[in-house]
Amino acid sequence: MKFFSTEGALYKFITRFWDMVKLNFIWLVCSLPVITIGVSTISAYTVTLRMLDENEGYVVRDFFRAFRKNFKQGMAIGPITVLFAAVLYIDFTLAKQHMGFAVLGVFSAFMFVIALIYAYPLLARYENKLFQTIKNSMRIALRYFGRTLFLAVLLAVEVMVFRITYITFIIGLLIGPACMMLTVSGFAMLFFREIEKEGGVMQRNDVGEEPGDDTESKVSGKSRSAQSASRES
């Protein structure tokens, strides 16, 4: 009965589901002070990227290891995220009274997505300065605009699915945010690998440079995973 063995699909599904429950729980708890939401989110992305890279260890241990390592940058990007979210909320709230705010809200949402959708995965995977990371996120989002748009739609669908029934709502509470971060990580990892194959690992440099640009596309630095591997060896 291979289906019920430790190598079977059922066991792997249950294991992955439980990992997502644990990740979702510690992300929520560590985000409760609000000011630590940036650190918590980078840490969660560190775990989801390792899952996709088939380099995962223990969810809780990896999360808190990344929490300590990324505390400084996480505390910086957290308020930026909260500020963006507050602007979006105000714009769409005022849009009920004036159509002009609806247009502003759409523009704000667009800027929010391209600036931050890949920023957290970038901070989780690469060493770089914060604003360079945000710039890189914007470059990746615009370079892969069609697939980024599809990702945004997919995330919206996930939110709607978690709100269909009471049962799906409970499931959403258990794994919703972690599931969405895993979805973003899947797209981000695909783009990162494509760019890495071109010779740029996005460390202290721009990404997505077209051939012939003045900026050097190759960099000598390593990704966080490469650095960890070298230390472990």
C-alpha positions as CSV (number, residue, x, y, z in Angstrom):
1,M,0.0,0.0,0.0
2,K,2.4,2.6,-1.2
3,F,-0.3,5.3,-1.1
4,F,-0.3,5.1,2.7
5,S,3.5,4.7,3.1
6,T,5.8,7.5,4.1
7,E,6.6,7.9,0.4
8,G,3.0,7.9,-0.6
9,A,0.9,10.9,-1.8
10,L,-1.3,10.9,1.3
11,Y,1.6,11.1,3.7
12,K,3.3,13.9,1.7
13,F,0.0,15.9,1.6
14,I,-0.6,15.6,5.3
15,T,3.0,16.5,6.1
16,R,2.9,19.5,3.8
17,F,-0.5,20.6,5.2
18,W,0.8,20.4,8.7
19,D,3.9,22.4,7.8
20,M,1.7,25.1,6.3
21,V,-0.4,25.2,9.5
22,K,2.7,25.6,11.6
23,L,4.1,28.3,9.3
24,N,0.8,30.2,9.2
25,F,0.5,30.1,13.0
26,I,4.0,31.3,13.8
27,W,3.7,34.0,11.1
28,L,0.4,35.3,12.6
29,V,1.8,35.2,16.2
30,C,5.0,37.0,15.2
31,S,3.1,39.6,13.2
32,L,0.7,40.5,16.0
33,P,2.8,43.4,17.2
34,V,2.4,44.8,13.7
35,I,5.8,46.5,13.8
36,T,7.3,43.0,13.3
37,I,5.2,42.0,10.3
38,G,8.0,42.7,7.9
39,V,10.4,40.4,9.8
40,S,7.8,37.8,10.1
41,T,6.9,37.9,6.4
42,I,10.6,37.6,5.3
43,S,11.0,34.7,7.6
44,A,7.9,32.9,6.2
45,Y,9.1,33.5,2.7
46,T,12.5,32.0,3.7
47,V,10.6,28.8,4.6
48,T,8.4,28.7,1.5
49,L,11.3,29.3,-0.8
50,R,13.2,26.4,0.9
51,M,10.2,24.2,0.4
52,L,10.2,24.9,-3.3
53,D,13.9,24.5,-3.5
54,E,13.5,21.1,-1.8
55,N,16.0,22.3,0.8
56,E,13.6,22.5,3.7
57,G,14.5,21.6,7.3
58,Y,12.3,22.2,10.3
59,V,9.7,24.9,9.7
60,V,9.8,26.5,13.2
61,R,13.6,26.4,13.5
62,D,14.1,27.8,10.0
63,F,11.6,30.5,10.6
64,F,13.2,31.8,13.8
65,R,16.7,31.5,12.3
66,A,15.6,33.7,9.4
67,F,13.7,36.0,11.9
68,R,17.0,36.8,13.7
69,K,19.0,37.1,10.5
70,N,16.5,39.5,8.8
71,F,15.4,41.5,11.8
72,K,17.0,44.8,10.7
73,Q,15.6,44.9,7.1
74,G,12.3,43.4,8.2
75,M,11.8,46.2,10.7
76,A,12.5,48.7,7.9
77,I,10.2,47.2,5.2
78,G,7.3,46.5,7.6
79,P,6.3,50.1,8.1
80,I,6.5,50.7,4.3
81,T,4.1,47.8,3.8
82,V,1.7,49.1,6.4
83,L,1.9,52.6,4.9
84,F,1.1,51.2,1.4
85,A,-1.8,49.2,2.9
86,A,-3.2,52.3,4.8
87,V,-3.1,54.4,1.6
88,L,-5.0,51.7,-0.3
89,Y,-7.6,51.5,2.4
90,I,-8.1,55.2,2.5
91,D,-8.3,55.5,-1.3
92,F,-10.9,52.8,-1.7
93,T,-12.9,54.0,1.4
94,L,-13.0,57.6,-0.1
95,A,-13.9,56.1,-3.5
96,K,-17.4,55.5,-2.2
97,Q,-17.8,59.3,-2.1
98,H,-15.8,60.4,-5.1
99,M,-14.8,58.5,-8.2
100,G,-11.5,60.2,-8.4
101,F,-10.3,58.3,-5.4
102,A,-11.2,55.0,-7.1
103,V,-8.8,55.8,-9.9
104,L,-6.1,56.8,-7.3
105,G,-6.8,53.5,-5.5
106,V,-6.2,51.5,-8.6
107,F,-3.0,53.3,-9.2
108,S,-1.9,52.8,-5.6
109,A,-2.8,49.1,-5.8
110,F,-0.6,48.8,-9.0
111,M,2.3,50.5,-7.3
112,F,1.8,48.4,-4.2
113,V,1.9,45.2,-6.2
114,I,5.0,45.9,-8.3
115,A,7.0,47.4,-5.5
116,L,6.4,44.7,-2.9
117,I,5.1,41.5,-4.4
118,Y,8.7,40.2,-5.0
119,A,10.4,42.3,-2.4
120,Y,9.9,39.9,0.4
121,P,11.0,36.8,-1.5
122,L,14.1,38.8,-2.7
123,L,15.0,39.8,0.9
124,A,14.5,36.1,1.9
125,R,16.8,34.8,-0.8
126,Y,19.4,37.5,-1.5
127,E,21.6,39.9,0.3
128,N,20.9,43.5,-0.8
129,K,20.0,46.9,0.4
130,L,16.3,47.5,1.1
131,F,15.5,50.2,-1.6
132,Q,17.6,48.3,-4.1
133,T,15.4,45.3,-3.4
134,I,12.2,47.3,-3.9
135,K,13.7,48.5,-7.2
136,N,14.5,45.0,-8.2
137,S,11.0,43.9,-7.3
138,M,9.6,46.6,-9.6
139,R,11.9,45.5,-12.4
140,I,10.9,41.9,-12.1
141,A,7.2,42.7,-11.9
142,L,7.5,44.8,-15.1
143,R,9.7,42.4,-16.9
144,Y,7.3,39.5,-16.2
145,F,4.2,41.7,-16.2
146,G,1.8,39.2,-17.8
147,R,2.7,36.4,-15.3
148,T,2.7,38.9,-12.4
149,L,-0.8,40.0,-13.4
150,F,-1.9,36.3,-13.5
151,L,-0.3,35.9,-10.1
152,A,-2.3,38.8,-8.7
153,V,-5.5,37.3,-10.1
154,L,-4.6,33.9,-8.7
155,L,-4.1,35.4,-5.2
156,A,-7.5,37.1,-5.5
157,V,-9.1,33.8,-6.4
158,E,-7.5,32.1,-3.4
159,V,-8.9,34.8,-1.1
160,M,-12.4,34.3,-2.6
161,V,-12.1,30.5,-2.3
162,F,-11.3,30.8,1.4
163,R,-14.5,32.9,1.8
164,I,-16.9,30.6,0.0
165,T,-18.2,28.6,3.0
166,Y,-17.6,28.3,6.7
167,I,-15.4,25.3,6.2
168,T,-13.2,27.0,3.6
169,F,-13.0,30.0,5.9
170,I,-11.6,27.8,8.7
171,I,-9.1,26.3,6.3
172,G,-8.2,29.9,5.3
173,L,-7.5,30.8,8.9
174,L,-5.3,27.7,9.2
175,I,-3.2,28.0,6.1
176,G,-4.5,31.1,4.1
177,P,-1.6,33.6,4.4
178,A,1.0,30.8,4.2
179,C,-0.7,29.3,1.1
180,M,-0.6,32.7,-0.6
181,M,3.0,33.2,0.3
182,L,3.8,29.8,-1.1
183,T,2.0,30.8,-4.4
184,V,4.0,34.0,-4.7
185,S,7.2,32.0,-3.9
186,G,6.5,29.6,-6.8
187,F,6.3,32.4,-9.3
188,A,9.3,34.3,-7.7
189,M,11.5,31.2,-7.7
190,L,10.8,30.6,-11.4
191,F,11.8,34.2,-12.2
192,F,14.8,34.1,-9.9
193,R,16.2,31.0,-11.5
194,E,15.7,32.5,-15.0
195,I,17.7,35.6,-14.0
196,E,20.3,33.6,-12.2
197,K,20.9,31.5,-15.4
198,E,21.5,34.8,-17.2
199,G,24.3,35.5,-14.7
200,G,22.7,37.9,-12.3
201,V,21.8,37.0,-8.8
202,M,20.5,40.4,-7.9
203,Q,23.0,41.2,-5.1
204,R,23.9,44.9,-4.8
205,N,22.9,45.3,-8.5
206,D,19.9,45.9,-10.7
207,V,18.1,42.9,-12.3
208,G,16.6,42.3,-15.7
209,E,19.1,44.4,-17.6
210,E,18.8,44.0,-21.3
211,P,21.9,43.1,-23.4
212,G,23.8,46.2,-24.2
213,D,22.9,48.1,-21.0
214,D,25.7,49.9,-19.2
215,T,25.0,48.2,-15.9
216,E,26.9,45.0,-15.3
217,S,24.4,42.2,-15.2
218,K,26.7,39.7,-13.5
219,V,27.5,40.0,-9.9
220,S,30.0,38.1,-7.8
221,G,27.9,37.8,-4.6
222,K,26.0,34.7,-3.5
223,S,22.4,34.2,-2.6
224,R,21.5,33.5,1.0
225,S,21.0,29.8,0.2
226,A,24.5,29.6,-1.4
227,Q,26.0,31.3,1.6
228,S,24.3,28.9,4.0
229,A,25.4,25.9,1.9
230,S,29.0,27.1,2.0
231,R,28.9,27.6,5.8
232,E,27.4,24.2,6.4
233,S,30.0,22.5,4.3
